Amino acid sequence: MNDLRLEDCTNKTCPWSGKPVSADSLTLYQDRVVGFCNPGCRDKFEKAVDHFGQPGK
């Protein structure tokens, strides 16, 4: 996921903490770049998505 860019991120603040997103904490979700304040928040989100499944899959 090194090709994800902060400028393509759909959000400016972390959905978990409300802090500003960081370039090292991006993920792709439903074809959109979503940002988090740190890799721990990103990983928590990815784990939740894996657990509950992504819509449309």
N, C-alpha and C positions, 0 to 999 in steps of 0.2 A: 504494500500500500504506500510505498514511498512516492508514488506519483500523485497523491492527493495534495491539493494546494489550499492554503488558508483562504485565499481570495475566492475560492469556489464554494466555501462553506455556507450552508443555508442559515446557520444561527450564529449569533455573536456571543452568546453566553451559554455556559454548560447547563444542560437540563437537570443535572444532579445537584450542582452546587450554586449555580447562578453567577459564578465567576467567569471572566473572559476566557474564550477558547484559546487553545495553544496549538501551534503548527505541528507539534509532535504527538497530538492526541486526536487525530482525525480518523473517521471510518466511513465506509460507504454503506448506506442503508437505502433500499428502494431507489437505487440509481441517483442518490443525492449524497453529497459530502456533508457529514454531520460532525461537529466539533465538540470537544470536551476540554475541561481545564487541565487535565493531566491524564496520563496513560491509564491510571487506576480507574478513573471514571469511565473512560472509553472501554476498558476491558470488562467492567461491570455491565455496561450496556450490551456489549457483544455477547456476554454470557446469558443475559436475560433474553436476548433475541434468539439465541440458539436453543434455550430452554423452551420458550413459548412458540417458536417458529415465526418465520416472516410471512405476512399476509401475501397471498398469491403464489405461494410455493407449495 
